[in-house]
Amino acid sequence: MSVAVITGAAGLIGSEAALHFGELGLDIVGIDNDMRQVFFGPEGSTDWNRRRVESRLGTSYTHLNIDIRDRDALLAVFARYGSDIGLVVHTAAQPSHDWAADDPFTDFDVNAVGTLNVLQATRIHSGTAPFIFTSTNKVYGDRPNSLPLRELDTRWELEPGHDYENGIREDMPIDACLHSVFGASKVAADVMVQEYGRYFDLPTACFRGGTLTGPQHSASQLHGFLGYVMRCAMTRTPYTVFGYSGKQVRDAIHSKDLINAFERFWRQPRVAEIYNIGGGRFSNCSVLEAITLAGKITGEELAWSYSETNRTGDHIWWISDNGRFERHYPDWTVRHGVEDILTEMFEANSDRWST
């Protein structure tokens, strides 16, 4: 028996990982206590997605309602499956800048201490299993905002010829900048995952994603940019743009493209790797461009308002350079663009988000 333990298994990335690796023949142990509902209210609940995963995978899926802050419960799970565990995918997190500032204790306990709990359980009971961590580009704080940017009609853009013209690489420093409370807790988790790789020679990887997205996102105003834009467009809910004239740029990676990257690492693991991962130059848009696309796809213009106050530590421009991962795994590529992603969201959520 080969088991994949997936934390945050009812969330966007966790559920895609569960389905993907389950359909490859692994038995899936999903750990998720629907904390997203605590963070974002009823609209953020992932319970519907848990039921979807259970229906698709049947007896090959075991769901455990465990909080990753519960160290003893996690250790018991890993002890139960032991050396049968062939993969650990850690996606459980508190993902919002704004929420973290209101409750930094919970944010740090979930993001940093929870990650340590999963790492140590893996090391003790299944130390050869590849450990995949969904980190974030927020580990770089607001340093990307110091790049030389030009304001265009619908977006900010990097000066042509800049060293990061094809996207931001892993060599960007993380010190001496504003991270937000959320960013700081994710830095702690990210560095600990690296350290367990280097210090204990475990096969670990931090995937520093930008906008991770897909049709199964339980999007809310505080988290889930593209999903929330489409949700607002479909439910005729006014959308609020926060700062930077709505021209801030995000690269967007479809959950399936990200999970395909996870599979490559699982099949050929490395030790203590870090990868910036995102849509890159192939899949990116500004907030204004996303609003326009959502209106085009739904056939109805999205009503929106503007707040001058940007979110603390928010990026003006982020496009990932996927070059490091592509050099290590040259058969991988981004396949889904922003318009394709939004169209799929519209089609997949016609029942849930229709007015």
Backbone torsions as a table, in degrees:
resi	resn	phi	psi	omega
1	MET	NA	134.6	173.7
2	SER	-118.1	126.4	-173.3
3	VAL	-114.6	137.1	169.1
4	ALA	-108.9	122.2	174.2
5	VAL	-94.7	124.4	-176.0
6	ILE	-126.2	117.2	175.3
7	THR	-88.5	151.0	-174.6
8	GLY	65.6	36.2	-169.3
9	ALA	-68.7	-14.5	177.8
10	ALA	-98.8	-3.1	178.0
11	GLY	-80.8	-177.8	-176.6
12	LEU	-58.2	-58.5	-175.8
13	ILE	-75.3	-39.8	-179.9
14	GLY	-61.9	-41.9	-179.1
15	SER	-68.6	-39.5	176.7
16	GLU	-63.6	-38.7	177.3
17	ALA	-65.3	-42.6	179.7
18	ALA	-60.0	-47.8	-179.5
19	LEU	-65.5	-43.0	-176.7
20	HIS	-63.9	-51.8	-176.5
21	PHE	-75.8	-28.6	173.9
22	GLY	-64.3	-40.6	179.7
23	GLU	-74.2	-13.8	171.9
24	LEU	-84.8	-3.9	175.3
25	GLY	108.1	1.6	177.8
26	LEU	-82.7	147.7	168.8
27	ASP	-80.4	133.8	-173.8
28	ILE	-107.3	128.0	170.2
29	VAL	-108.6	108.3	-177.4
30	GLY	-98.0	128.6	179.2
31	ILE	-113.8	117.2	-178.0
32	ASP	-166.2	126.7	179.4
33	ASN	-113.6	21.3	177.1
34	ASP	55.3	40.6	174.7
35	MET	-63.5	-20.3	179.6
36	ARG	-59.8	-31.1	176.6
37	GLN	-67.7	-34.9	176.3
38	VAL	-66.1	-42.1	-177.9
39	PHE	-68.4	-43.6	-166.8
40	PHE	-123.4	6.5	179.2
41	GLY	82.7	-175.9	-174.6
42	PRO	-54.7	-35.4	-178.0
43	GLU	-67.9	-19.2	179.8
44	GLY	-90.5	-5.2	-176.9
45	SER	-59.9	140.8	177.7
46	THR	-106.4	12.4	-176.6
47	ASP	-59.8	-38.0	178.7
48	TRP	-61.2	-34.9	-178.4
49	ASN	-75.3	-35.2	174.5
50	ARG	-58.7	-45.1	-179.6
51	ARG	-63.5	-35.8	178.2
52	ARG	-63.4	-44.6	179.7
53	VAL	-65.1	-44.7	179.1
54	GLU	-60.6	-40.5	179.8
55	SER	-65.9	-40.4	-177.6
56	ARG	-71.8	-39.9	-172.3
57	LEU	-97.3	-19.0	176.9
58	GLY	59.8	-132.6	-173.3
59	THR	-71.9	-10.7	178.1
60	SER	-81.9	-1.6	179.6
61	TYR	-117.7	129.8	174.5
62	THR	-119.3	120.3	-178.7
63	HIS	-100.9	132.1	179.2
64	LEU	-121.5	122.2	-178.7
65	ASN	-84.3	73.3	-174.3
66	ILE	-120.2	139.0	175.0
67	ASP	-87.3	129.9	-177.1
68	ILE	-67.6	-11.0	173.2
69	ARG	-77.2	-13.7	-179.1
70	ASP	-85.6	89.8	-173.4
71	ARG	-60.5	-44.9	-177.7
72	ASP	-63.9	-40.8	179.5
73	ALA	-64.9	-41.8	178.0
74	LEU	-63.0	-46.0	179.9
75	LEU	-60.3	-37.1	179.1
76	ALA	-65.8	-39.9	178.4
77	VAL	-62.9	-48.0	-178.7
78	PHE	-67.3	-34.1	176.4
79	ALA	-65.2	-36.5	-178.5
80	ARG	-63.0	-40.8	-175.7
81	TYR	-97.3	-25.4	172.1
82	GLY	49.1	-128.6	-175.3
83	SER	-71.0	-8.0	174.3
84	ASP	-70.7	-17.8	-179.6
85	ILE	-72.7	118.6	-178.9
86	GLY	-110.1	-1.1	-179.4
87	LEU	-165.2	139.4	172.0
88	VAL	-125.9	123.6	176.6
89	VAL	-117.5	113.0	-174.6
90	HIS	-104.3	101.6	-179.9
91	THR	-114.4	-10.4	-177.2
92	ALA	-64.3	133.4	-177.9
93	ALA	-167.9	163.6	163.1
94	GLN	-94.7	115.7	-167.0
95	PRO	-104.1	7.3	-170.4
96	SER	-111.3	132.3	172.1
97	HIS	-56.2	-53.0	-171.5
98	ASP	-65.7	-42.4	-179.0
99	TRP	-64.6	-40.3	-178.5
100	ALA	-60.0	-40.1	-178.7
101	ALA	-65.0	-29.9	179.5
102	ASP	-79.5	-26.6	-177.8
103	ASP	-144.3	71.7	-175.6
104	PRO	-64.5	-28.9	178.0
105	PHE	-61.4	-50.9	-179.4
106	THR	-64.3	-42.5	179.5
107	ASP	-56.5	-49.0	-177.5
108	PHE	-69.7	-39.2	179.4
109	ASP	-63.2	-39.4	179.0
110	VAL	-72.9	-52.1	-171.0
111	ASN	-75.7	-47.0	-175.6
112	ALA	-89.7	-56.0	-177.1
113	VAL	-68.5	-39.3	177.2
114	GLY	-59.3	-40.8	178.0
115	THR	-64.4	-43.1	176.5
116	LEU	-59.2	-41.4	179.1
117	ASN	-59.9	-44.2	-179.5
118	VAL	-68.7	-40.0	177.9
119	LEU	-60.8	-48.1	-176.3
120	GLN	-67.5	-37.9	176.2
121	ALA	-62.5	-39.7	177.4
122	THR	-64.6	-47.5	-178.2
123	ARG	-60.0	-42.9	-176.2
124	ILE	-69.8	-42.5	-167.7
125	HIS	-109.3	-19.0	-176.9
126	SER	-153.3	57.5	-169.1
127	GLY	-66.5	-12.4	178.2
128	THR	-95.3	-4.4	-177.5
129	ALA	-73.5	131.0	173.1
130	PRO	-57.0	135.5	-177.8
131	PHE	-115.5	114.5	-177.4
132	ILE	-109.4	125.9	-176.9
133	PHE	-118.2	127.6	173.6
134	THR	-84.7	95.1	176.4
135	SER	-85.4	-153.1	-174.1
136	THR	-156.2	153.6	173.9
137	ASN	-69.6	-8.7	178.5
138	LYS	-71.0	-7.3	173.7
139	VAL	-65.1	-19.8	178.3
140	TYR	-86.0	1.9	-179.2
141	GLY	57.8	-148.1	179.6
142	ASP	-94.3	15.0	179.3
143	ARG	-55.6	-37.2	177.0
144	PRO	-55.7	-22.7	-179.3
145	ASN	-71.9	-10.7	177.1
146	SER	-86.1	-4.2	178.0
147	LEU	-68.9	151.9	179.3
148	PRO	-74.2	105.9	-174.9
149	LEU	-111.4	147.4	175.7
150	ARG	-112.5	140.8	176.3
151	GLU	-90.5	117.2	176.8
152	LEU	-103.1	-174.1	-174.8
153	ASP	-61.4	-42.2	-174.7
154	THR	-123.5	1.3	-176.1
155	ARG	-160.3	160.6	165.0
156	TRP	-86.6	147.7	-179.6
157	GLU	-144.6	148.5	-179.6
158	LEU	-73.1	145.1	177.6
159	GLU	-57.4	134.4	179.0
160	PRO	-58.5	142.5	177.8
161	GLY	86.3	-5.2	178.7
162	HIS	-65.6	153.2	-178.2
163	ASP	-58.9	-26.8	179.8
164	TYR	-102.3	21.7	-176.9
165	GLU	-56.9	-35.0	179.4
166	ASN	-86.7	1.8	179.8
167	GLY	129.2	162.9	-177.3
168	ILE	-83.8	131.0	-178.3
169	ARG	-95.8	174.6	-178.9
170	GLU	-71.5	-9.3	-179.7
171	ASP	-82.9	-0.2	175.1
172	MET	-65.6	128.3	179.7
173	PRO	-64.8	155.4	178.3
174	ILE	-112.0	-3.5	-176.1
175	ASP	-89.6	165.2	172.0
176	ALA	54.5	47.4	175.7
177	CYS	-152.3	169.0	-178.8
178	LEU	-87.9	123.6	-175.5
179	HIS	-102.1	-21.7	-163.9
180	SER	75.5	157.8	179.1
181	VAL	-61.3	-42.7	176.8
182	PHE	-59.1	-47.1	-179.4
183	GLY	-60.3	-38.3	-180.0
184	ALA	-65.9	-41.7	179.6
185	SER	-66.6	-33.3	177.8
186	LYS	-74.7	-32.6	172.7
187	VAL	-59.8	-46.4	-179.5
188	ALA	-58.7	-43.9	179.6
189	ALA	-66.2	-44.7	-178.8
190	ASP	-58.9	-48.7	-179.0
191	VAL	-65.4	-36.2	179.0
192	MET	-66.5	-39.2	176.9
193	VAL	-62.3	-42.7	176.1
194	GLN	-61.0	-43.1	-176.2
195	GLU	-65.2	-39.7	177.1
196	TYR	-63.9	-30.4	174.1
197	GLY	-68.0	-53.0	-175.6
198	ARG	-71.0	-46.8	-172.4
199	TYR	-74.0	-39.4	-176.6
200	PHE	-108.5	5.3	177.6
201	ASP	57.5	44.1	177.7
202	LEU	-96.8	147.7	177.6
203	PRO	-78.4	94.6	-176.8
204	THR	-121.6	153.0	175.3
205	ALA	-145.4	134.2	171.8
206	CYS	-102.3	117.7	175.6
207	PHE	-98.6	106.2	-176.1
208	ARG	-89.0	91.1	-174.0
209	GLY	-87.4	157.1	171.5
210	GLY	-94.1	-108.7	176.4
211	THR	-89.5	104.3	175.1
212	LEU	-89.4	127.6	-168.8
213	THR	-149.6	172.3	-179.4
214	GLY	160.0	171.4	-173.3
215	PRO	-68.2	-18.8	-178.2
216	GLN	-93.1	17.7	-177.4
217	HIS	-78.7	126.2	172.3
218	SER	-84.1	75.2	-169.6
219	ALA	-74.6	148.0	175.1
220	SER	-143.3	173.7	-178.0
221	GLN	-62.0	-33.8	-176.1
222	LEU	-83.4	-12.4	-179.9
223	HIS	-164.0	135.0	177.1
224	GLY	107.9	60.4	-170.1
225	PHE	-49.4	-63.0	-175.0
226	LEU	-66.0	-42.4	179.5
227	GLY	-61.4	-38.1	-178.8
228	TYR	-73.1	-36.3	174.3
229	VAL	-57.9	-47.9	-179.3
230	MET	-68.2	-38.1	177.9
231	ARG	-61.0	-45.0	178.8
232	CYS	-61.9	-42.1	-179.9
233	ALA	-62.8	-39.6	-176.5
234	MET	-78.0	-28.4	-178.5
235	THR	-101.8	3.3	-178.9
236	ARG	57.1	41.6	176.7
237	THR	-97.0	125.4	178.8
238	PRO	-58.2	139.2	-177.7
239	TYR	-105.8	142.7	177.3
240	THR	-110.0	127.8	175.1
241	VAL	-95.9	128.6	-176.7
242	PHE	-106.8	99.7	169.6
243	GLY	74.6	175.2	174.7
244	TYR	56.4	24.9	178.9
245	SER	61.8	16.4	-178.5
246	GLY	72.3	10.9	-176.4
247	LYS	-99.6	7.3	177.8
248	GLN	-63.6	139.7	-172.3
249	VAL	-107.7	136.7	175.6
250	ARG	-128.1	139.5	167.2
251	ASP	-93.1	143.2	-172.5
252	ALA	-120.3	127.5	177.2
253	ILE	-115.5	128.1	177.7
254	HIS	-66.2	142.5	-178.2
255	SER	-55.8	-34.5	179.9
256	LYS	-68.0	-38.0	176.2
257	ASP	-64.3	-39.5	179.0
258	LEU	-66.4	-44.0	-179.3
259	ILE	-66.2	-33.1	174.1
260	ASN	-62.8	-35.0	174.1
261	ALA	-66.4	-41.2	176.7
262	PHE	-57.8	-42.9	-179.1
263	GLU	-61.4	-41.0	179.0
264	ARG	-59.3	-44.0	179.7
265	PHE	-65.7	-41.1	179.4
266	TRP	-59.4	-41.1	-177.9
267	ARG	-75.0	-30.9	179.3
268	GLN	-134.9	73.3	-173.5
269	PRO	-70.7	153.9	175.7
270	ARG	-128.1	173.4	-175.0
271	VAL	-106.8	127.7	171.9
272	ALA	56.2	47.6	179.7
273	GLU	-88.4	151.4	169.8
274	ILE	-128.0	136.6	-178.9
275	TYR	-136.3	121.9	162.8
276	ASN	-72.3	130.8	-174.2
277	ILE	-140.8	131.5	-179.6
278	GLY	-174.6	-168.1	179.9
279	GLY	-72.5	-18.8	179.3
280	GLY	61.6	-154.8	179.0
281	ARG	-69.8	-15.2	-179.3
282	PHE	-77.8	-33.4	-171.6
283	SER	-139.4	95.0	178.9
284	ASN	-156.5	159.9	178.4
285	CYS	-163.0	163.4	170.4
286	SER	-90.3	170.5	176.4
287	VAL	-61.6	-45.2	179.1
288	LEU	-59.7	-40.9	179.9
289	GLU	-66.5	-37.1	177.6
290	ALA	-65.3	-41.2	178.7
291	ILE	-61.3	-42.7	178.9
292	THR	-64.3	-44.5	179.6
293	LEU	-62.9	-42.3	179.6
294	ALA	-61.0	-41.3	177.4
295	GLY	-64.5	-40.3	178.4
296	LYS	-62.2	-42.6	-176.2
297	ILE	-72.6	-40.4	-178.1
298	THR	-83.3	-18.1	-178.1
299	GLY	80.5	12.6	-179.5
300	GLU	-144.3	128.7	-176.4
301	GLU	-63.5	134.0	179.7
302	LEU	-82.6	125.3	175.7
303	ALA	-76.7	133.0	-179.7
304	TRP	-146.2	157.6	176.9
305	SER	-126.2	170.2	-173.8
306	TYR	-124.9	133.3	172.2
307	SER	-112.9	129.2	-179.1
308	GLU	-65.5	-21.9	-174.2
309	THR	-84.5	114.2	176.4
310	ASN	-79.7	159.4	177.3
311	ARG	-69.5	139.4	-176.0
312	THR	-59.3	126.5	178.0
313	GLY	78.6	5.5	-176.2
314	ASP	-68.6	149.3	179.3
315	HIS	-87.4	139.5	172.9
316	ILE	-79.2	-38.7	-177.4
317	TRP	-144.2	122.3	173.7
318	TRP	-139.0	116.6	168.0
319	ILE	-130.9	127.8	-177.7
320	SER	-79.9	143.0	166.2
321	ASP	-95.4	111.5	-178.6
322	ASN	-86.2	10.8	-170.3
323	GLY	-58.5	-40.2	-178.3
324	ARG	-62.4	-46.9	179.5
325	PHE	-65.1	-40.3	-178.6
326	GLU	-66.2	-31.7	175.6
327	ARG	-69.2	-38.2	179.4
328	HIS	-74.8	-32.1	-175.8
329	TYR	-134.4	75.4	-170.4
330	PRO	-67.3	-10.0	178.5
331	ASP	-88.0	2.4	-179.4
332	TRP	-99.1	144.9	174.2
333	THR	-154.7	159.5	173.7
334	VAL	-77.6	129.9	-175.8
335	ARG	-114.7	-17.4	-174.5
336	HIS	-111.7	126.0	175.8
337	GLY	-94.0	171.2	-174.6
338	VAL	-59.0	-47.4	-178.4
339	GLU	-64.2	-38.0	176.2
340	ASP	-62.2	-42.1	-178.6
341	ILE	-64.1	-47.3	-179.5
342	LEU	-64.6	-38.2	178.1
343	THR	-63.9	-42.4	178.5
344	GLU	-64.5	-40.1	176.1
345	MET	-58.8	-44.4	-179.4
346	PHE	-61.3	-45.9	-177.3
347	GLU	-71.5	-37.8	-175.5
348	ALA	-76.3	-22.9	-173.6
349	ASN	-112.7	21.9	-178.4
350	SER	-60.9	-32.9	178.5
351	ASP	-79.3	-43.1	-175.8
352	ARG	-73.3	-36.7	-171.0
353	TRP	-112.5	11.5	-179.5
354	SER	-75.4	149.5	-179.0
355	THR	-82.2	NA	NA
